[in-house]
Amino acid sequence: MSIPVVEGRRFRLGKYEVVGQPIPQSAHMLRYTVFVDGIRIGALASVPTESDCRFLEHPPAVPPLKIYSVIYRPGRPKKGSVRPTDKSVTPPGLELPHEIELPRNRDSE
C-alpha cells in the first residue's frame, strides 16, 4: 500500500514566486518556498499571502534580549523583611529656600 502524495504547485504573488513541494512522509502537506528575483527568502508550511512574503523579505527589527538577573525579582517582599528607612534609598522631598514662595492659584484666594 503506497501513501498518496499531493502534486506540487507553482504560482506568483505580485513580485514573489511561490513554489509548493510535497513534504516528505506527508500525504497532503506542501512546503511553500518564496523567491524574489530567483533568490530564496523563506519557506512556509501554509499557503502564503503577499503580506507573508513581504514579512519574509523585510522582517521587523527585533529588540535585543534582556539578560535575566537572579538578583532583581520584582513582586512581594520576603516574609519578615523591613522597609528601608535610609535617606539615600527614599526619593528626596521638595526642599525650597526660605526666600522662594510657590505661586498660588487664583481659585484658592
C-alpha positions, 0 to 999 in steps of 0.5 A: 500500500503506497501513501498518496502524495499531493502534486506540487504547485507553482504560482506568483504573488505580485513580485514573489514566486511561490513554489509548493513541494510535497513534504516528505512522509506527508500525504497532503502537506506542501512546503511553500518556498518564496523567491524574489528575483530567483533568490530564496527568502523563506519557506512556509508550511501554509499557503502564503499571502503577499503580506507573508512574503513581504514579512519574509523579505523585510522582517521587523527589527527585533529588540535585543534580549534582556539578560535575566538577573537572579538578583532583581525579582520584582513582586512581594517582599520576603516574609519578615523583611523591613522597609528601608528607612535610609535617606539615600534609598527614599526619593528626596522631598521638595526642599525650597529656600526660605526666600522662594514662595510657590505661586498660588492659584487664583481659585484658592484666594 
